[in-house]
């Protein structure tokens, strides 16, 4: 949404011409913080930041239906147990890009979630950006996660090798063709960029009323190739979803994996009850895993949500990793 306070703040530190140039800036963000406790940490409980961020975006009308667009988004942390990368040397470490948008679709250059990731992330993960996130391996456990006898990491249902937000991406997103959208991206990797990869990504989604169907393919050079499909359907107060992913590692079966998960939600006014269950099958020496999450959301308003959840993970040869969280998210 437009934030006049931002324009006022800019006016106080820059000249009038600069103020005019930035008067169309939109400010947005999310604050997500939770009180958590697990049997895999060294403290009884802690306050954890779950993907809080702040962003700035804008556009310029170039005429003929063409617009220049831009966005800068930065992860922030309101707790010591916050997300990785916060407080580092980089700025704009989330989706940040420049591009052109028109009747042909949108072309962007910069850092952005791959089309592969966008097909299911958030849309088909009922516990996105919480302890129960399908990408949340390692977020629950102590520093000994995966290396300490009797300790277990959270089960990573969707591979974070492919659900990524690389820099140096050139991406195209098509217009909406009666619910059908297509996206493609090429990522030009650089050895000096630890957040980057070299690869190609494709995503296709179709949304029509209560039905959502998605598919993605991605190749990360010299690492692995992956594909996934997902679907969601809402009827009445119920919503169901399912996702399957297959990853084939380059140079042998070690690193091959396939996974799936199912979820469902039931809405009762301001309260939404939800659950999610999935399994991971790893090739080679890596352990297989199972994960289930149960929770309830309470909508305090359209922008503020409180939630409680219980998350349980089990890997072969390790003890079960359990945890609960009581959190709140506010969007602005």
C-alpha positions as a Markdown table, in Angstrom:
| # | Residue | x | y | z |
|---|---|---|---|---|
| 1 | Unk | 0.0 | 0.0 | 0.0 |
| 2 | Unk | 1.0 | 3.6 | -0.5 |
| 3 | Unk | 2.8 | 5.0 | 2.5 |
| 4 | Unk | 2.8 | 8.8 | 2.7 |
| 5 | Unk | 5.1 | 8.7 | 5.7 |
| 6 | Unk | 7.9 | 7.3 | 3.5 |
| 7 | Unk | 7.6 | 10.2 | 1.1 |
| 8 | Unk | 7.7 | 12.6 | 4.1 |
| 9 | Unk | 10.8 | 11.0 | 5.4 |
| 10 | Unk | 12.5 | 11.1 | 2.1 |
| 11 | Unk | 11.6 | 14.8 | 1.7 |
| 12 | Unk | 13.5 | 15.6 | 4.9 |
| 13 | Unk | 16.8 | 14.2 | 3.6 |
| 14 | Unk | 16.9 | 14.7 | -0.1 |
| 15 | Unk | 16.2 | 17.5 | -2.6 |
| 16 | Unk | 12.9 | 18.3 | -4.1 |
| 17 | Unk | 13.7 | 16.6 | -7.5 |
| 18 | Unk | 14.6 | 13.4 | -5.7 |
| 19 | Unk | 11.5 | 13.6 | -3.6 |
| 20 | Unk | 9.4 | 13.8 | -6.7 |
| 21 | Unk | 11.1 | 10.8 | -8.2 |
| 22 | Unk | 10.4 | 8.6 | -5.2 |
| 23 | Unk | 6.8 | 9.7 | -4.5 |
| 24 | Unk | 5.4 | 6.5 | -6.0 |
| 25 | Unk | 7.3 | 4.1 | -3.7 |
| 26 | Unk | 5.1 | 1.5 | -1.9 |
| 27 | Unk | 6.3 | 0.0 | 1.4 |
| 28 | Unk | 5.2 | -3.4 | 2.6 |
| 29 | Unk | 6.3 | -6.2 | 4.8 |
| 30 | Unk | 5.6 | -9.0 | 7.3 |
| 31 | Unk | 6.5 | -9.5 | 11.0 |
| 32 | Unk | 6.2 | -13.1 | 12.0 |
| 33 | Unk | 7.4 | -14.1 | 15.5 |
| 34 | Unk | 6.7 | -17.1 | 17.6 |
| 35 | Unk | 7.3 | -18.7 | 21.0 |
| 36 | Unk | 8.7 | -22.2 | 20.4 |
| 37 | Unk | 9.9 | -25.2 | 22.3 |
| 38 | Unk | 11.3 | -28.5 | 20.9 |
| 39 | Unk | 13.1 | -31.5 | 22.3 |
| 40 | Unk | 16.1 | -30.7 | 19.9 |
| 41 | Unk | 17.3 | -27.5 | 21.4 |
| 42 | Unk | 19.5 | -26.6 | 24.3 |
| 43 | Unk | 17.0 | -24.2 | 25.9 |
| 44 | Unk | 13.5 | -24.9 | 27.2 |
| 45 | Unk | 11.9 | -22.4 | 24.9 |
| 46 | Unk | 12.8 | -19.4 | 22.8 |
| 47 | Unk | 11.3 | -16.5 | 20.8 |
| 48 | Unk | 12.0 | -17.1 | 17.1 |
| 49 | Unk | 11.6 | -14.9 | 14.0 |
| 50 | Unk | 9.9 | -16.7 | 11.1 |
| 51 | Unk | 10.7 | -14.9 | 7.8 |
| 52 | Unk | 10.0 | -11.3 | 8.8 |
| 53 | Unk | 10.8 | -8.9 | 6.0 |
| 54 | Unk | 10.4 | -5.4 | 4.7 |
| 55 | Unk | 10.2 | -4.3 | 1.0 |
| 56 | Unk | 10.0 | -1.3 | -1.2 |
| 57 | Unk | 8.6 | -1.4 | -4.7 |
| 58 | Unk | 7.4 | 0.9 | -7.5 |
| 59 | Unk | 6.6 | 1.4 | -11.1 |
| 60 | Unk | 6.8 | 4.0 | -13.9 |
| 61 | Unk | 4.4 | 4.3 | -16.8 |
| 62 | Unk | 6.4 | 4.3 | -20.0 |
| 63 | Unk | 3.4 | 4.7 | -22.3 |
| 64 | Unk | 1.8 | 2.3 | -24.7 |
| 65 | Unk | 0.8 | -0.1 | -21.9 |
| 66 | Unk | 4.5 | -0.6 | -20.9 |
| 67 | Unk | 5.7 | -0.1 | -17.3 |
| 68 | Unk | 9.2 | -0.2 | -15.7 |
| 69 | Unk | 9.0 | -2.1 | -12.4 |
| 70 | Unk | 11.4 | -2.5 | -9.5 |
| 71 | Unk | 11.5 | -4.1 | -6.0 |
| 72 | Unk | 13.9 | -4.3 | -3.1 |
| 73 | Unk | 13.1 | -6.7 | -0.3 |
| 74 | Unk | 15.2 | -7.4 | 2.8 |
| 75 | Unk | 14.9 | -10.1 | 5.5 |
| 76 | Unk | 14.7 | -8.7 | 9.0 |
| 77 | Unk | 14.9 | -10.4 | 12.4 |
| 78 | Unk | 13.2 | -9.4 | 15.6 |
| 79 | Unk | 14.8 | -12.1 | 17.7 |
| 80 | Unk | 18.2 | -13.7 | 18.4 |
| 81 | Unk | 16.9 | -17.0 | 16.9 |
| 82 | Unk | 16.1 | -15.4 | 13.6 |
| 83 | Unk | 16.6 | -16.5 | 10.1 |
| 84 | Unk | 19.9 | -17.0 | 8.3 |
| 85 | Unk | 21.5 | -14.1 | 6.5 |
| 86 | Unk | 20.0 | -11.3 | 8.7 |
| 87 | Unk | 22.6 | -8.8 | 9.8 |
| 88 | Unk | 25.1 | -9.8 | 7.1 |
| 89 | Unk | 26.8 | -7.6 | 4.7 |
| 90 | Unk | 24.3 | -7.9 | 1.9 |
| 91 | Unk | 21.1 | -5.8 | 1.4 |
| 92 | Unk | 18.0 | -6.7 | -0.6 |
| 93 | Unk | 18.6 | -10.4 | 0.1 |
| 94 | Unk | 15.1 | -11.4 | -0.8 |
| 95 | Unk | 13.2 | -10.8 | -4.1 |
| 96 | Unk | 14.9 | -7.7 | -5.5 |
| 97 | Unk | 14.8 | -6.8 | -9.2 |
| 98 | Unk | 14.2 | -4.4 | -12.1 |
| 99 | Unk | 12.0 | -5.2 | -15.1 |
| 100 | Unk | 9.4 | -4.4 | -17.7 |
| 101 | Unk | 5.7 | -5.3 | -17.6 |
| 102 | Unk | 3.1 | -5.1 | -20.3 |
| 103 | Unk | 0.6 | -7.0 | -22.3 |
| 104 | Unk | 3.3 | -9.6 | -23.2 |
| 105 | Unk | 3.8 | -10.4 | -19.5 |
| 106 | Unk | 6.7 | -9.5 | -17.2 |
| 107 | Unk | 10.5 | -9.7 | -17.6 |
| 108 | Unk | 12.7 | -9.3 | -14.5 |
| 109 | Unk | 16.4 | -9.3 | -13.8 |
| 110 | Unk | 17.9 | -9.7 | -10.3 |
| 111 | Unk | 17.2 | -11.9 | -7.3 |
| 112 | Unk | 13.9 | -13.8 | -7.3 |
| 113 | Unk | 12.2 | -17.1 | -6.3 |
| 114 | Unk | 12.5 | -19.5 | -9.2 |
| 115 | Unk | 9.4 | -20.4 | -11.2 |
| 116 | Unk | 9.9 | -24.0 | -9.9 |
| 117 | Unk | 9.7 | -22.7 | -6.3 |
| 118 | Unk | 6.7 | -20.5 | -6.9 |
| 119 | Unk | 4.5 | -23.3 | -8.2 |
| 120 | Unk | 3.9 | -24.7 | -4.7 |
| 121 | Unk | 5.6 | -22.5 | -2.1 |
| 122 | Unk | 3.0 | -20.9 | 0.1 |
| 123 | Unk | 0.2 | -21.8 | -2.2 |
| 124 | Unk | 0.2 | -25.5 | -1.2 |
| 125 | Unk | 2.1 | -25.4 | 2.1 |
| 126 | Unk | -0.4 | -24.7 | 4.9 |
| 127 | Unk | 2.4 | -24.0 | 7.4 |
| 128 | Unk | 4.7 | -21.9 | 5.2 |
| 129 | Unk | 7.0 | -19.6 | 7.2 |
| 130 | Unk | 6.5 | -21.4 | 10.5 |
| 131 | Unk | 8.2 | -24.2 | 12.3 |
| 132 | Unk | 6.1 | -26.7 | 10.2 |
| 133 | Unk | 7.3 | -25.3 | 6.8 |
| 134 | Unk | 8.0 | -28.1 | 4.3 |
| 135 | Unk | 11.5 | -26.6 | 3.7 |
| 136 | Unk | 12.2 | -26.3 | 7.5 |
| 137 | Unk | 14.9 | -28.9 | 7.9 |
| 138 | Unk | 17.4 | -28.0 | 10.6 |
| 139 | Unk | 15.3 | -25.1 | 11.9 |
| 140 | Unk | 14.1 | -27.1 | 14.9 |
| 141 | Unk | 17.3 | -28.7 | 16.1 |
| 142 | Unk | 20.4 | -27.7 | 18.1 |
| 143 | Unk | 23.8 | -27.2 | 16.5 |
| 144 | Unk | 24.3 | -31.0 | 16.8 |
| 145 | Unk | 21.4 | -31.7 | 14.4 |
| 146 | Unk | 22.2 | -34.6 | 12.2 |
| 147 | Unk | 25.5 | -35.3 | 13.9 |
| 148 | Unk | 24.7 | -36.0 | 17.5 |
| 149 | Unk | 23.5 | -39.4 | 18.6 |
| 150 | Unk | 19.9 | -39.4 | 19.5 |
| 151 | Unk | 19.2 | -36.1 | 17.8 |
| 152 | Unk | 17.2 | -35.6 | 14.6 |
| 153 | Unk | 16.8 | -32.9 | 12.0 |
| 154 | Unk | 13.4 | -31.8 | 10.8 |
| 155 | Unk | 12.3 | -33.7 | 7.7 |
| 156 | Unk | 12.8 | -31.6 | 4.6 |
| 157 | Unk | 9.8 | -32.6 | 2.5 |
| 158 | Unk | 10.7 | -30.3 | -0.4 |
| 159 | Unk | 14.3 | -29.9 | -1.4 |
| 160 | Unk | 16.0 | -26.6 | -0.6 |
| 161 | Unk | 18.5 | -27.3 | -3.4 |
| 162 | Unk | 15.6 | -26.5 | -5.8 |
| 163 | Unk | 13.2 | -24.3 | -3.8 |
| 164 | Unk | 15.6 | -21.4 | -4.0 |
| 165 | Unk | 15.9 | -17.6 | -4.5 |
| 166 | Unk | 18.9 | -17.1 | -6.6 |
| 167 | Unk | 20.6 | -13.9 | -7.7 |
| 168 | Unk | 21.6 | -13.2 | -11.3 |
| 169 | Unk | 18.3 | -14.5 | -12.6 |
| 170 | Unk | 16.6 | -13.5 | -15.8 |
| 171 | Unk | 12.9 | -14.5 | -15.5 |
| 172 | Unk | 9.8 | -14.2 | -17.7 |
| 173 | Unk | 6.2 | -14.5 | -16.3 |
| 174 | Unk | 3.3 | -14.7 | -18.8 |
| 175 | Unk | 0.0 | -12.9 | -18.6 |
| 176 | Unk | -3.0 | -14.8 | -17.2 |
| 177 | Unk | -4.6 | -16.9 | -20.0 |
| 178 | Unk | -8.0 | -17.7 | -18.4 |
| 179 | Unk | -6.2 | -19.0 | -15.3 |
| 180 | Unk | -3.2 | -20.5 | -17.0 |
| 181 | Unk | 0.2 | -18.9 | -16.3 |
| 182 | Unk | 3.7 | -19.9 | -17.5 |
| 183 | Unk | 7.0 | -18.8 | -16.0 |
| 184 | Unk | 10.7 | -19.5 | -17.0 |
| 185 | Unk | 14.0 | -18.4 | -15.7 |
| 186 | Unk | 17.7 | -18.7 | -16.5 |
| 187 | Unk | 20.2 | -18.2 | -13.7 |
| 188 | Unk | 23.8 | -17.3 | -14.6 |
| 189 | Unk | 25.8 | -18.6 | -11.6 |
| 190 | Unk | 29.0 | -17.0 | -10.3 |
| 191 | Unk | 31.5 | -18.8 | -8.2 |
| 192 | Unk | 31.9 | -15.8 | -5.9 |
| 193 | Unk | 28.2 | -15.7 | -5.0 |
| 194 | Unk | 27.4 | -18.2 | -2.3 |
| 195 | Unk | 23.7 | -17.6 | -2.8 |
| 196 | Unk | 23.7 | -18.3 | -6.5 |
| 197 | Unk | 23.4 | -21.4 | -8.7 |
| 198 | Unk | 23.7 | -22.0 | -12.5 |
| 199 | Unk | 20.5 | -23.4 | -13.9 |
| 200 | Unk | 17.2 | -23.3 | -15.7 |
| 201 | Unk | 13.7 | -23.3 | -14.2 |
| 202 | Unk | 10.2 | -23.7 | -15.6 |
| 203 | Unk | 6.8 | -23.5 | -13.9 |
| 204 | Unk | 3.2 | -23.8 | -15.0 |
| 205 | Unk | 0.1 | -23.1 | -12.9 |
| 206 | Unk | -3.6 | -23.2 | -13.6 |
| 207 | Unk | -6.2 | -21.7 | -11.2 |
| 208 | Unk | -9.9 | -21.7 | -11.8 |
| 209 | Unk | -12.3 | -21.1 | -8.9 |
| 210 | Unk | -11.7 | -23.7 | -6.2 |
| 211 | Unk | -9.1 | -25.6 | -8.3 |
| 212 | Unk | -5.3 | -25.0 | -8.4 |
| 213 | Unk | -2.9 | -27.2 | -10.3 |
| 214 | Unk | 0.8 | -26.7 | -10.7 |
| 215 | Unk | 3.9 | -28.3 | -12.2 |
| 216 | Unk | 7.6 | -27.4 | -12.2 |
| 217 | Unk | 10.9 | -28.5 | -13.7 |
| 218 | Unk | 14.4 | -27.3 | -12.8 |
| 219 | Unk | 18.0 | -28.2 | -13.5 |
| 220 | Unk | 20.8 | -27.0 | -11.3 |
| 221 | Unk | 24.0 | -27.5 | -13.3 |
| 222 | Unk | 26.4 | -30.1 | -11.9 |
| 223 | Unk | 24.0 | -30.7 | -9.0 |
| 224 | Unk | 20.6 | -32.3 | -9.7 |
| 225 | Unk | 17.5 | -32.1 | -11.8 |
| 226 | Unk | 14.0 | -32.0 | -10.2 |
| 227 | Unk | 10.3 | -32.0 | -11.1 |
| 228 | Unk | 7.2 | -31.6 | -9.0 |
| 229 | Unk | 3.5 | -31.5 | -9.3 |
| 230 | Unk | 0.8 | -30.2 | -6.9 |
| 231 | Unk | -2.9 | -29.6 | -6.7 |
| 232 | Unk | -5.4 | -28.0 | -4.4 |
| 233 | Unk | -9.1 | -27.9 | -4.2 |
| 234 | Unk | -11.6 | -26.1 | -2.0 |
| 235 | Unk | -15.2 | -27.1 | -1.4 |
| 236 | Unk | -17.4 | -25.4 | 1.1 |
| 237 | Unk | -15.3 | -24.7 | 4.3 |
| 238 | Unk | -12.8 | -27.5 | 3.4 |
| 239 | Unk | -9.5 | -27.2 | 1.5 |
| 240 | Unk | -7.3 | -30.1 | 0.4 |
| 241 | Unk | -3.8 | -30.2 | -1.2 |
| 242 | Unk | -1.1 | -32.5 | -2.3 |
| 243 | Unk | 2.4 | -32.2 | -3.7 |
| 244 | Unk | 4.9 | -34.7 | -5.1 |
| 245 | Unk | 8.6 | -34.0 | -5.9 |
| 246 | Unk | 11.3 | -36.1 | -7.5 |
| 247 | Unk | 15.0 | -35.1 | -7.5 |
| 248 | Unk | 17.7 | -36.9 | -9.6 |
| 249 | Unk | 21.3 | -36.1 | -8.6 |
| 250 | Unk | 24.0 | -35.7 | -11.2 |
| 251 | Unk | 26.8 | -38.3 | -11.3 |
| 252 | Unk | 25.0 | -41.1 | -9.4 |
| 253 | Unk | 22.2 | -42.1 | -7.1 |
| 254 | Unk | 23.6 | -40.5 | -4.0 |
| 255 | Unk | 21.4 | -37.4 | -3.5 |
| 256 | Unk | 18.4 | -38.9 | -5.3 |
| 257 | Unk | 15.2 | -38.3 | -3.4 |
| 258 | Unk | 11.5 | -38.3 | -3.8 |
| 259 | Unk | 8.9 | -36.9 | -1.4 |
| 260 | Unk | 5.2 | -36.2 | -1.1 |
| 261 | Unk | 2.8 | -34.5 | 1.3 |
| 262 | Unk | -0.9 | -34.1 | 1.8 |
| 263 | Unk | -2.8 | -31.4 | 3.7 |
| 264 | Unk | -6.2 | -30.2 | 4.6 |
| 265 | Unk | -7.9 | -27.3 | 6.3 |
| 266 | Unk | -11.3 | -26.5 | 7.7 |
| 267 | Unk | -12.5 | -23.0 | 8.2 |
| 268 | Unk | -14.9 | -22.0 | 11.0 |
| 269 | Unk | -15.3 | -18.2 | 10.7 |
| 270 | Unk | -12.1 | -16.7 | 12.2 |
| 271 | Unk | -10.7 | -20.1 | 13.1 |
| 272 | Unk | -9.0 | -22.4 | 10.6 |
| 273 | Unk | -8.0 | -25.9 | 11.7 |
| 274 | Unk | -5.4 | -27.6 | 9.6 |
| 275 | Unk | -3.0 | -30.6 | 9.3 |
| 276 | Unk | -0.2 | -31.7 | 7.0 |
| 277 | Unk | 1.6 | -35.1 | 6.6 |
| 278 | Unk | 4.4 | -36.1 | 4.3 |
| 279 | Unk | 7.2 | -38.6 | 3.7 |
| 280 | Unk | 10.7 | -38.4 | 2.3 |
| 281 | Unk | 12.5 | -41.3 | 0.5 |
| 282 | Unk | 16.3 | -40.7 | 0.2 |
| 283 | Unk | 18.6 | -42.8 | -1.9 |
| 284 | Unk | 22.1 | -43.7 | -0.8 |
| 285 | Unk | 23.2 | -43.2 | 2.8 |
| 286 | Unk | 20.8 | -40.4 | 3.7 |
| 287 | Unk | 17.9 | -41.2 | 6.0 |
| 288 | Unk | 14.3 | -41.4 | 5.1 |
| 289 | Unk | 11.9 | -39.2 | 7.0 |
| 290 | Unk | 8.3 | -38.5 | 8.0 |
| 291 | Unk | 6.7 | -35.3 | 9.1 |
| 292 | Unk | 3.3 | -34.2 | 10.4 |
| 293 | Unk | 2.0 | -30.9 | 11.6 |
| 294 | Unk | -1.2 | -30.0 | 13.3 |
| 295 | Unk | -2.3 | -26.4 | 14.0 |
| 296 | Unk | -5.0 | -23.8 | 14.2 |
| 297 | Unk | -5.1 | -20.2 | 13.0 |
| 298 | Unk | -7.1 | -17.3 | 14.4 |
| 299 | Unk | -7.7 | -14.3 | 12.1 |
| 300 | Unk | -7.6 | -11.2 | 14.3 |
| 301 | Unk | -8.1 | -9.1 | 11.2 |
| 302 | Unk | -7.4 | -9.3 | 7.5 |
| 303 | Unk | -3.7 | -8.5 | 8.2 |
| 304 | Unk | -3.1 | -10.0 | 11.6 |
| 305 | Unk | -3.1 | -13.7 | 12.3 |
| 306 | Unk | -2.4 | -15.7 | 15.5 |
| 307 | Unk | -1.6 | -19.4 | 15.4 |
| 308 | Unk | -0.6 | -22.5 | 17.4 |
| 309 | Unk | 0.9 | -25.6 | 16.0 |
| 310 | Unk | 2.6 | -28.9 | 16.9 |
| 311 | Unk | 5.2 | -30.4 | 14.6 |
| 312 | Unk | 6.7 | -33.9 | 14.7 |
| 313 | Unk | 9.6 | -35.3 | 12.6 |
| 314 | Unk | 11.1 | -38.8 | 12.4 |
| 315 | Unk | 14.2 | -39.9 | 10.5 |
| 316 | Unk | 15.5 | -43.4 | 10.2 |
| 317 | Unk | 17.9 | -44.3 | 13.1 |
| 318 | Unk | 17.2 | -41.1 | 15.0 |
| 319 | Unk | 14.9 | -40.1 | 17.8 |
| 320 | Unk | 11.7 | -38.3 | 17.0 |
| 321 | Unk | 12.0 | -34.5 | 16.9 |
| 322 | Unk | 8.9 | -32.7 | 18.3 |
| 323 | Unk | 8.1 | -29.1 | 18.8 |
| 324 | Unk | 5.3 | -26.6 | 19.4 |
| 325 | Unk | 4.9 | -23.0 | 18.5 |
| 326 | Unk | 2.6 | -20.1 | 19.5 |
| 327 | Unk | 3.0 | -17.2 | 17.0 |
| 328 | Unk | 1.6 | -14.1 | 15.4 |
| 329 | Unk | 2.0 | -12.7 | 11.9 |
| 330 | Unk | 1.2 | -9.1 | 10.8 |
| 331 | Unk | 1.3 | -7.9 | 7.2 |
| 332 | Unk | 1.5 | -4.3 | 6.3 |
